[in-house]
Amino acid sequence: MTGESGTVDNAITGGVFLGTVVQAARVTLTVPPGPVRPLGVPHAPSSVFVGRDGETHALLDLLAPDGGTSPRRRVALVTGPAGVGKSEVLLQTAHRAHRRGWFPGGVLAIDLQGNAAGLPRLTPSEALGRLLYRLGLPLDAIPEHVEDRAAAYRECLSNRSVLVLLDNACDSSQVRPLLPPDGCAALASGRHRLPALDDVHRLELTTLPPERSCELFLAAAALAQHGAGRSARRIAAHCGGLPLALRVAAARVRGETPKELAEFAGWLDDERNRLVELDDGERAVAASFRASYDRLDDGPRLLFALCGLHPGTRLDIHAVAALADLPPRDVHRGMRELRDAHLVDTDNSRHYRLHDLLHAYARTRAHDDLADETVRAALDRLIDCYLYTADRADTAVAPGRYRLPHTVARPPRSTPDVAVRESALAWFADELPQLTAVLRAAAESSDPARCWHLADAMRGFFFHAKAWDTWLEVLQVALEAAARADEPRVQGILHNSMGVALIELGRSREAARHYNEARARFESAGDAHGVATSVENRAWVHQCAGDHETALADHRQALEVYRTLGARRNAAIVQRGMALAEMELGRHQEAAAHLTEALEEFVALGLELDAAMALNGLGEGQVKAGDAISARRYFLRALRRSRACGSLFEEARARYGLGTVLAATDPRRAAHHWRRALSHYRALRSPHAARVLAQLSTLGNSFDYLRDSSVMGIEAREGGQ
């Protein structure tokens, strides 16, 4: 064709060119757009969509057209564990964006099969080939090499507004060539965090909170709240907020009666079979987890399975190191890979967490994939790690306490820092759920003695924290293990400890029964120290009953044995008890002498908590003797020591005493101390809270503590206490 200027113009229309085309001068090449279907996503999202409004709104804000005023990269990566609902969030967001007309070129979606069970992941070349075909290129026109395919892909999307969905991605190299050019947008999802993928908006999905979990389950099962609420909450709780599990559970009970719903909830109560039940014939939670597990390298895969052997779902680095028999540095590396795959999570305290269902799956993998001797050895190392650490921590908490003698055959590779009292108490408080779970596991292990040794190592912490109910649970497990092993002396020690906890809970009759059992066990074992301890503990039963003379007789008997055995701390504790009985009998000078001697011994031994208790006793004695000035002085010293050693109970006791001596002369300051004492007693669930509340009521409504700014200076006037 000849143009006006005499040059030769060539216009070629078509999308496929084979062979050589010889042209002259100006060439006009017109490639028709491929048949991009403006249908949106490949299938409609679920009509039941609960608890993800915040996430979809955040993605829609990112996708919203900017009108060209502030160009930005509209690419987001949605990550999270298997079954958390990543694909559903992508579909819901894409449908809403499409309905708003933001992407007239359509929505282009592909499943990259990064974690599809039984299917290989798509390579970038395979994915580009499928996308180019969807964009209208015939198969014989799609380039062979991946770089050429990527160039053709970007060319096909240029000057078009298309939303690309890249679901189920495995790694950054799989996603990067598929990201569209400017003018388009992309939403990707995957179980891995893909840290090498730069310049993308990241959104991490977590499990649903309890209320939303129950709402999703009820909606998916087409159940009404009325009549199904209790069972629904149990089922939702067992699903742990995981949307896939909730939907599978809903499919299992859809159309069932309330009775059948309750029966299914009961099946899920059994943690060992929970994953088996969460299978509706087409979807299985375990299969979803398996896909992530199979993608792991050998090292992280073994580490994940070993984590399932921990009886709890929260593990610190030292526990994982013990399970794996590796140094912490190597464990950190492996756990980071598991975290990036969303098989474990971390919290602010540098602990690792496993979702309940992932923990159950990890345990299944451990027992199915590992040799029995490997499982036993890992569990033994874990129990030894906690026992060794608890022993060291208890020594810091109660350095002079009598302990059951034992050794840990193989000390762990690493332990937390529990050398000082504060860090030891913090470790006990933080690890208490894990400690109790490991103690139960120790009771069933090849060496059940570690169960009662661990219970004994926790005694100092329980006495400090006044966590009596939990202590009783721990002691009961240990006592049953000792009874099975026919260990009378150990049973005696545990019976004594149970009596102490019961006395503190005001259950003196039950305490007396345990003290009698303890004495019988100690006598059969020929343990004089144990017999003396039982007699001393029995004295407190008499004191609670108001029989102070009999209590004193028991105290004296125990004191004589302890002094003979050289048990200085025990002897000082007996003197402290004697003083309380003497106070009740009006023998204030004798009480003061015993408490003063006990205090000196506690200070010499470096026992801050015991010293605070003795000072509180001296203050209470001075109250009974009518010397308010001396009483206040002792209570202030007790307050400082109790705060120094972190004892809320002794602090509350000191504050109650201060309130008592100040009530007549300074009721506002008395109210301040009583309110602080009430707060501490309530936190400890102590029955003493009722007594403090009664004292506060005697002051009437004259002193509004919360509004009276003058109270702000009381702490300063009391020396910052």
C-alpha positions in Angstrom: 0.0 0.0 0.0 1.4 3.4 -1.0 1.0 6.4 1.3 0.6 10.0 0.4 4.3 10.7 0.7 5.2 8.0 -1.6 6.4 5.6 1.0 5.2 2.1 1.4 2.9 1.5 4.4 2.2 -2.0 5.7 -0.7 -2.8 7.9 -0.7 -6.2 9.5 -3.6 -7.5 11.5 -3.6 -10.7 13.5 -2.2 -12.2 16.6 0.0 -15.1 15.2 3.0 -14.6 12.9 5.0 -17.4 11.4 7.9 -17.2 9.0 9.7 -14.0 7.7 7.8 -10.9 6.9 9.7 -8.4 4.7 8.6 -4.8 5.2 9.6 -1.4 3.9 9.5 2.0 5.5 6.7 2.5 8.1 5.1 -0.7 9.5 1.8 -0.6 11.5 1.3 -3.7 13.6 -2.1 -4.2 15.2 -2.5 -7.1 17.7 -6.1 -7.6 18.7 -6.7 -8.0 22.4 -7.2 -11.5 23.6 -10.5 -12.6 25.0 -10.0 -11.5 28.6 -13.3 -12.5 30.3 -14.6 -9.6 32.5 -16.4 -12.2 34.6 -14.3 -11.7 37.7 -13.1 -14.5 39.9 -13.4 -18.1 38.7 -16.2 -19.0 41.1 -18.4 -17.2 43.6 -17.1 -16.9 47.1 -19.0 -18.4 50.1 -22.1 -16.7 51.2 -21.0 -17.4 54.8 -18.1 -15.0 55.5 -17.5 -14.0 59.1 -14.9 -12.2 61.0 -12.7 -10.8 58.2 -14.3 -7.4 57.4 -11.2 -5.6 58.7 -8.9 -7.6 56.4 -11.0 -7.2 53.3 -11.4 -3.5 53.9 -7.6 -3.1 54.2 -7.2 -4.9 50.9 -9.9 -2.9 49.2 -8.2 0.3 50.4 -5.0 -0.9 48.7 -6.8 -1.8 45.4 -8.9 1.4 45.2 -8.0 3.4 42.0 -5.9 6.5 42.8 -7.0 8.4 39.7 -3.4 8.8 38.6 -2.7 11.4 41.3 -0.5 9.3 43.5 0.8 6.3 41.6 1.4 3.3 44.0 2.1 -0.3 43.7 -1.1 -2.2 44.3 0.2 -5.6 45.3 -0.7 -7.5 48.5 0.4 -10.8 50.0 -2.0 -12.5 52.4 -0.3 -15.2 54.5 -1.3 -17.4 57.3 -1.5 -21.1 58.4 -3.3 -23.8 56.6 -7.1 -23.5 56.8 -7.1 -19.9 58.1 -9.1 -18.7 55.1 -6.6 -17.0 52.8 -8.2 -18.1 49.6 -11.7 -17.0 50.8 -10.4 -13.5 51.7 -8.9 -13.2 48.2 -12.1 -14.2 46.5 -14.3 -12.0 48.7 -12.0 -9.0 48.0 -11.8 -9.7 44.3 -15.6 -9.9 44.0 -16.2 -6.7 45.8 -13.5 -4.8 43.8 -15.0 -6.2 40.6 -18.5 -5.2 41.5 -17.3 -1.6 42.1 -16.0 -1.5 38.5 -12.4 -1.0 39.5 -11.0 -3.5 37.1 -12.8 -3.3 33.7 -10.2 -5.6 32.2 -11.4 -8.4 34.4 -9.9 -10.6 37.1 -7.3 -13.2 36.2 -6.9 -16.0 38.8 -4.6 -18.9 39.1 -3.9 -21.6 41.8 -0.2 -21.9 42.0 -0.6 -25.2 43.9 2.1 -24.3 46.4 0.6 -26.5 49.1 -1.9 -28.6 47.2 -2.1 -32.1 48.4 -0.9 -34.6 45.8 -0.2 -31.9 43.2 3.2 -30.5 42.2 3.6 -26.7 42.5 3.4 -24.8 39.3 6.7 -23.5 38.0 6.8 -19.8 36.9 7.0 -21.0 33.3 3.9 -23.2 33.7 1.9 -20.5 35.5 2.8 -17.9 32.8 1.8 -20.3 30.1 -1.6 -20.8 31.6 -2.1 -17.1 32.2 -1.1 -16.2 28.6 -3.6 -18.8 27.3 -6.3 -17.2 29.5 -5.3 -13.8 28.0 -6.0 -15.1 24.5 -2.7 -16.3 23.1 -3.1 -19.7 21.3 -0.9 -22.4 22.6 1.4 -22.4 19.5 2.0 -18.6 20.0 3.2 -18.9 23.6 7.0 -18.5 23.9 9.1 -21.3 25.1 11.4 -19.6 27.5 10.2 -18.2 30.8 11.7 -14.8 30.3 9.9 -14.5 26.9 6.7 -15.6 28.5 7.1 -13.0 31.3 7.6 -10.3 28.7 4.6 -11.4 26.7 2.5 -11.5 29.9 3.5 -7.9 30.8 2.8 -6.8 27.2 -0.7 -8.4 27.2 -1.6 -6.6 30.5 -0.2 -3.2 29.5 -2.8 -0.5 29.1 -5.4 -2.8 30.8 -6.8 -2.6 34.2 -6.7 -6.2 35.4 -6.7 -7.7 38.9 -4.5 -10.8 39.2 -5.1 -13.4 41.9 -2.1 -15.6 42.7 -3.5 -18.1 45.2 -1.5 -20.7 47.1 2.0 -19.5 46.4 5.0 -21.4 47.7 7.9 -19.0 47.4 9.0 -15.6 46.1 10.5 -17.0 42.8 7.1 -18.4 41.9 5.3 -15.1 42.5 7.7 -12.4 41.2 7.4 -13.1 37.4 3.6 -13.1 37.7 3.2 -9.7 39.2 1.5 -7.4 36.6 2.7 -4.1 35.4 1.6 -0.7 36.7 -2.1 0.0 36.0 -3.0 -3.5 37.2 -3.1 -5.0 40.7 -2.3 -8.3 42.3 -3.4 -10.2 45.4 -1.3 -13.2 46.3 -1.7 -15.7 49.1 0.5 -18.4 50.7 1.4 -20.2 53.9 4.9 -18.9 53.8 5.9 -15.3 54.5 8.0 -15.0 51.3 10.5 -12.5 52.9 12.3 -12.1 49.6 9.3 -10.5 48.0 9.9 -6.8 48.3 7.7 -3.8 48.0 4.4 -5.6 48.7 1.7 -4.9 51.3 1.6 -7.8 53.7 -1.4 -9.0 55.6 -1.2 -11.9 58.0 -4.4 -13.8 58.9 -4.8 -15.3 62.3 -7.4 -17.6 63.8 -10.9 -16.1 64.6 -11.7 -15.1 68.2 -14.2 -17.3 70.1 -17.3 -15.3 69.4 -16.6 -15.1 65.6 -15.7 -18.8 65.5 -19.0 -19.8 67.0 -20.8 -17.4 64.6 -19.1 -18.9 61.6 -19.9 -22.4 62.7 -23.5 -21.7 63.3 -23.9 -19.9 60.0 -22.1 -22.6 58.0 -24.1 -25.3 59.7 -27.4 -23.4 59.2 -28.1 -23.7 63.0 -29.9 -21.3 65.2 -28.2 -20.1 68.3 -31.1 -21.2 70.4 -30.8 -24.9 71.3 -27.4 -25.3 69.8 -25.4 -22.6 71.7 -23.7 -24.7 74.3 -22.6 -27.5 71.9 -21.7 -25.0 69.2 -19.4 -23.2 71.6 -17.7 -26.5 72.5 -17.3 -27.5 68.9 -16.0 -24.0 67.9 -13.5 -24.1 70.8 -12.2 -27.4 69.7 -11.7 -26.0 66.2 -9.4 -23.3 67.7 -10.8 -20.5 65.5 -9.5 -22.2 62.3 -12.1 -21.5 59.5 -11.4 -24.7 57.6 -12.0 -26.7 60.8 -15.2 -24.8 61.6 -16.6 -25.3 58.1 -15.7 -29.0 58.1 -17.3 -29.4 61.5 -20.4 -27.5 60.3 -20.7 -29.9 57.3 -20.6 -32.8 59.7 -23.6 -31.6 61.7 -25.7 -29.8 59.2 -29.2 -30.9 59.6 -28.5 -32.9 62.8 -30.6 -32.8 65.9 -29.4 -31.0 69.1 -28.7 -34.5 70.6 -26.5 -35.4 67.6 -24.8 -32.0 67.8 -23.9 -32.7 71.5 -22.6 -36.1 70.6 -20.3 -34.7 67.9 -19.0 -32.1 70.5 -18.2 -35.1 72.8 -16.2 -36.8 70.0 -14.2 -33.6 69.6 -13.5 -33.6 73.3 -11.0 -36.5 72.7 -7.9 -34.6 71.6 -6.4 -37.8 70.2 -9.2 -38.3 67.6 -10.1 -34.7 67.0 -8.3 -34.5 63.6 -10.0 -37.8 62.5 -13.4 -36.3 63.2 -12.6 -33.0 61.3 -13.1 -34.7 57.9 -16.3 -34.3 55.9 -15.3 -36.7 53.2 -14.1 -34.0 50.8 -12.1 -31.7 53.1 -9.9 -32.8 55.9 -8.0 -30.5 58.2 -5.2 -33.1 58.6 -4.7 -33.3 54.8 -4.3 -29.5 54.7 -1.6 -29.7 57.4 0.0 -32.6 55.6 0.6 -30.5 52.5 2.6 -28.0 54.5 4.5 -30.7 56.4 5.5 -32.5 53.2 7.0 -29.3 51.8 9.5 -29.0 54.6 13.1 -30.0 54.4 14.2 -33.0 56.6 15.5 -30.8 59.5 12.4 -28.6 60.0 10.1 -31.6 59.4 11.8 -33.5 62.3 11.7 -30.4 64.5 7.9 -30.0 63.9 7.2 -33.6 64.8 9.3 -33.4 67.9 7.3 -30.3 69.0 4.2 -32.5 69.0 5.8 -34.5 71.8 5.6 -31.5 74.2 2.5 -31.9 76.3 1.8 -28.2 76.0 1.3 -25.9 73.0 3.7 -23.2 74.2 7.4 -24.0 74.0 10.5 -21.9 74.8 13.7 -22.4 72.9 15.3 -24.5 75.7 12.4 -27.0 75.6 12.7 -27.3 71.8 16.5 -27.7 72.1 16.0 -30.5 74.6 13.5 -32.3 72.4 15.8 -32.0 69.4 19.0 -32.5 71.3 20.4 -29.5 69.5 22.0 -26.2 70.5 19.6 -23.2 70.6 21.2 -21.5 67.6 20.4 -24.5 65.4 16.9 -24.7 66.8 16.3 -21.0 66.1 17.1 -21.6 62.5 14.8 -24.5 62.1 11.9 -22.9 64.1 12.2 -19.8 61.9 11.5 -22.0 58.9 8.5 -23.5 60.6 7.3 -20.0 61.5 7.7 -18.8 57.9 5.6 -21.8 56.9 3.0 -20.8 59.6 3.3 -24.1 61.3 4.4 -22.4 64.5 4.0 -18.9 65.8 5.9 -16.7 68.2 4.8 -14.4 71.0 6.4 -11.4 72.5 8.2 -13.5 75.2 10.2 -15.5 72.6 8.1 -18.6 73.0 6.8 -20.7 70.2 3.2 -21.6 69.9 1.4 -24.3 68.1 -2.3 -24.1 67.2 -4.1 -26.8 69.1 -4.9 -28.7 65.9 -1.4 -28.3 64.5 -0.1 -29.6 67.9 -2.3 -32.6 67.5 -1.1 -33.2 64.0 2.6 -32.8 65.0 2.1 -35.4 67.7 0.6 -37.8 65.1 3.5 -37.2 62.9 5.9 -37.9 65.8 4.3 -41.2 66.7 3.8 -42.3 63.0 7.1 -41.1 61.5 9.6 -41.5 64.3 11.1 -44.6 65.9 9.8 -45.5 69.4 13.3 -45.1 70.9 13.6 -41.6 69.3 10.2 -40.6 70.9 11.2 -41.9 74.3 14.6 -40.3 74.3 13.1 -36.9 73.2 10.5 -37.0 76.0 13.1 -38.0 78.6 15.3 -35.0 77.6 12.3 -32.7 77.8 11.3 -33.8 81.3 14.9 -33.6 82.5 15.2 -30.1 81.1 12.2 -28.9 83.1 13.2 -30.7 86.2 16.8 -29.4 86.1 15.6 -25.9 85.6 12.9 -26.1 88.2 15.5 -27.4 90.7 17.8 -24.4 90.1 14.9 -22.0 90.2 13.6 -23.4 93.5 17.0 -23.0 95.0 16.8 -19.3 94.2 13.3 -19.0 95.5 13.7 -20.9 98.8 17.5 -21.5 99.3 17.3 -23.1 102.7 14.3 -25.5 102.1 14.6 -29.2 102.6 14.3 -31.0 99.2 14.0 -34.6 98.0 17.5 -35.6 97.0 18.0 -36.5 93.3 20.1 -35.8 90.3 19.3 -35.2 86.6 21.1 -37.9 84.7 21.7 -35.6 81.6 21.6 -31.9 82.2 20.1 -30.0 79.2 22.2 -28.2 76.7 20.8 -24.8 77.7 18.5 -23.4 80.4 16.9 -20.0 81.1 18.5 -17.7 83.6 16.9 -18.5 86.9 19.9 -17.9 89.2 18.3 -15.0 91.1 15.0 -15.0 93.0 13.2 -12.5 90.7 14.0 -14.3 87.5 13.2 -17.7 89.1 9.8 -16.6 90.2 9.1 -15.0 86.8 10.1 -18.3 85.1 7.8 -20.4 87.4 4.9 -18.0 86.8 5.4 -18.0 83.0 6.0 -21.7 82.6 3.4 -22.9 85.1 1.0 -24.5 82.5 3.9 -26.2 80.7 5.4 -27.4 84.0 2.1 -29.0 85.1 1.7 -30.6 81.7 5.2 -32.0 81.8 4.7 -33.2 85.3 1.7 -35.3 84.1 3.8 -36.6 81.3 6.5 -37.6 83.8 4.0 -39.6 85.8 3.5 -41.8 82.8 7.1 -41.9 81.7 9.7 -44.7 82.1 11.0 -42.9 85.3 7.9 -41.6 87.2 10.1 -40.4 90.1 10.7 -37.3 88.1 7.0 -36.5 88.6 7.2 -36.1 92.3 10.7 -34.5 92.1 9.2 -31.9 89.9 6.3 -31.4 92.2 8.7 -31.0 95.1 10.7 -28.4 93.1 7.6 -26.3 92.6 6.8 -26.1 96.3 8.7 -22.9 96.9 6.9 -21.1 94.1 3.4 -22.3 95.1 4.0 -21.2 98.7 5.1 -17.8 97.4 2.3 -17.3 94.9 -0.4 -18.9 97.1 -1.7 -20.7 94.1 -3.2 -23.4 96.4 -5.7 -24.9 94.0 -3.1 -25.5 91.3 -0.7 -26.8 93.9 -3.3 -29.4 95.0 -3.8 -30.6 91.5 -0.1 -31.0 91.0 0.3 -32.8 94.3 -2.5 -35.2 93.6 -0.9 -36.3 90.3 2.5 -36.8 92.1 0.9 -38.6 95.0 -0.8 -41.1 92.7 2.5 -41.7 90.9 4.3 -42.2 94.2 1.6 -44.6 95.4 1.9 -46.7 92.3 5.6 -46.9 92.8 5.2 -47.7 96.5 7.3 -44.9 97.8 6.1 -44.2 101.4 8.6 -41.5 102.3 7.7 -39.6 99.1 4.0 -40.0 99.9 4.6 -38.6 103.3 6.2 -35.4 101.9 3.4 -35.0 99.4 0.7 -35.5 102.0 2.4 -32.9 104.2 2.3 -30.4 101.3 -1.3 -31.1 100.6 -2.1 -30.4 104.2 -0.3 -27.0 104.0 -2.4 -26.0 100.9 -5.6 -27.2 102.6 -4.9 -25.2 105.8 -4.4 -22.1 103.7 -7.7 -22.7 102.0 -9.5 -23.1 105.4 -10.1 -26.8 105.0 -8.4 -27.9 108.3 -10.2 -31.2 108.7 -8.9 -32.4 105.3 -5.5 -31.1 106.2 -5.5 -33.1 109.5 -6.2 -36.3 107.5 -3.3 -35.7 105.2 -0.9 -34.9 108.1 -1.9 -38.1 109.8 -1.3 -40.0 106.6 2.1 -38.2 106.2 3.2 -39.2 109.8 2.3 -42.9 109.2 4.3 -42.9 105.9 7.3 -41.3 107.5 7.3 -43.6 110.5 7.2 -46.6 108.2 10.2 -45.2 106.3 12.1 -44.3 109.5 12.3 -40.6 108.6 12.6 -38.5 111.8 12.7 -35.2 109.9 9.4 -36.1 108.1 7.7 -37.2 111.3 8.7 -33.8 112.9 7.3 -31.9 110.0 4.0 -33.8 110.2 3.8 -33.0 114.0 4.6 -29.4 113.3 2.0 -29.2 110.5 -0.6 -30.8 112.8 0.0 -28.0 115.3 -1.6 -25.6 112.8 -4.7 -27.7 112.7 -5.0 -27.3 116.5 -4.4 -23.5 116.1 -7.1 -23.2 113.5 -9.4 -25.0 115.9 -8.5 -22.6 118.7 -6.6 -25.2 120.8 -3.4 -23.2 121.2 -2.0 -25.1 124.2 -2.1 -28.4 122.2 -0.6 -26.5 119.2 2.3 -25.3 121.4 3.0 -28.9 122.5 3.3 -30.0 118.9 5.5 -27.1 118.0 7.9 -27.8 120.9 8.1 -31.5 119.9 9.0 -30.6 116.3 11.4 -27.9 117.4 13.4 -30.3 119.5 13.8 -32.7 116.6 14.8 -30.0 114.1 17.4 -28.6 116.4 18.9 -32.1 116.9 19.0 -32.6 113.1 20.5 -29.1 112.5 17.6 -28.0 110.4 17.9 -24.2 111.1 15.2 -22.9 108.7 12.7 -25.5 109.9 13.4 -24.6 113.6 13.0 -20.9 112.9 9.6 -21.6 111.1 8.5 -23.5 114.2 9.4 -20.6 116.4 7.3 -18.3 114.2 4.4 -20.7 114.6 4.8 -20.9 118.4 4.7 -17.1 118.6 1.3 -17.0 116.9 -0.1 -19.5 119.4 1.5 -17.5 122.3 -0.1 -14.3 121.1 -3.6 -16.0 121.2 -2.8 -17.0 124.8 -1.8 -13.5 125.7 1.9 -14.4 126.2 3.2 -11.4 124.2 6.7 -11.3 125.5 7.3 -15.0 124.8 5.9 -14.5 121.3 8.1 -11.5 120.6 11.2 -13.4 121.8 10.4 -16.3 119.5 9.7 -14.1 116.5 12.8 -12.0 117.1 15.0 -15.1 117.2 13.3 -16.5 114.1 13.8 -13.2 112.3 17.5 -13.2 113.1 17.9 -16.7 111.7 15.9 -15.9 108.5 18.0 -12.8 107.9 21.2 -14.8 108.5 20.1 -17.4 106.0 19.1 -14.8 103.4 15.4 -15.8 103.4 13.5 -12.6 102.6 10.0 -14.1 102.5 10.4 -15.8 105.8 11.8 -12.6 107.3 8.7 -10.7 106.0 6.4 -13.2 107.6 8.3 -12.9 110.9 8.0 -9.1 110.8 4.3 -9.2 110.1 4.0 -11.6 113.1 5.9 -9.1 115.2 3.6 -6.3 114.0 0.5 -8.3 114.8 1.9 -9.1 118.2 2.3 -5.5 119.0 -1.2 -4.8 117.9 -2.5 -7.3 120.4 -0.2 -5.8 123.1 -1.6 -2.4 122.4 1.6 -0.8 121.1 0.5 0.9 117.8 3.7 2.7 117.2 5.9 -0.4 117.4 3.3 -2.3 115.3 3.4 0.3 112.5 7.2 0.2 112.5 7.2 -3.6 112.1 4.5 -3.6 109.4 6.4 -1.0 107.4 9.5 -3.2 107.5 7.4 -6.2 106.5 6.0 -4.2 103.6 9.4 -3.3 102.3 10.7 -6.9 102.5 7.5 -8.4 101.0 7.7 -6.0 98.1 11.4 -6.8 97.7 10.8 -10.5 97.5 7.6 -10.1 95.4 5.1 -11.7 97.9 1.6 -10.2 97.3 0.3 -12.2 100.2 2.7 -10.8 102.8 2.4 -7.3 101.3 -1.4 -7.6 101.8 -0.9 -8.8 105.3 1.4 -5.9 106.1 -1.1 -3.4 104.5 -3.9 -4.9 106.5 -1.9 -4.4 109.7 -1.1 -0.8 108.7 -4.7 -0.1 108.1 -5.6 -1.5 111.5 -3.1 0.7 113.4 -4.0 3.8 111.4 -7.8 3.4 111.4 -8.4 5.5 114.5 -6.0 8.3 113.8 -5.8 8.5 110.0 -8.8 6.7 108.4 -8.0 8.0 104.9 -4.5 6.4 105.0 -6.0 3.3 106.6 -8.5 3.0 103.7 -5.6 3.3 101.3 -3.8 0.3 102.8 -6.9 -1.8 103.2 -7.9 -1.2 99.6 -4.4 -2.3 98.4 -4.6 -5.3 100.7 -8.1 -6.2 99.3 -6.8 -6.0 95.8 -3.9 -8.4 96.5 -6.1 -10.8 98.4 -8.6 -10.9 95.6 -5.9 -11.5 93.1 -4.7 -14.4 95.2 -8.3 -15.6 95.7 -7.6 -15.5 99.4 -10.5 -15.9 102.0 -8.8 -13.0 103.9 -10.4 -10.6 101.3 -13.7 -10.8 103.2 -12.1 -9.7 106.4 -10.6 -6.7 104.7 -13.8 -5.8 103.0 -15.6 -5.9 106.4 -13.0 -3.5 107.8 -13.5 -1.1 104.9 -17.2 -1.1 105.4 -16.7 0.3 108.9 -15.3 3.5 107.4 -18.6 4.2 105.6 -18.7 6.3 102.4 -16.8 9.2 103.8 -13.6 8.5 101.9 -13.9 8.2 98.1 -10.5 6.6 97.4 -10.8 6.8 93.7 -11.5 10.5 93.6 -9.5 11.9 96.5 -6.3 13.3 95.1 -4.7 13.5 98.6 -4.3 9.7 98.6 -1.8 10.1 95.8 0.8 11.3 98.3 0.3 8.4 100.8 2.7 6.1 98.9 5.4 8.8 99.0 4.9 9.5 102.7 5.2 5.7 103.4 8.6 5.7 101.8 7.4 4.8 98.3 5.8 1.6 99.5 
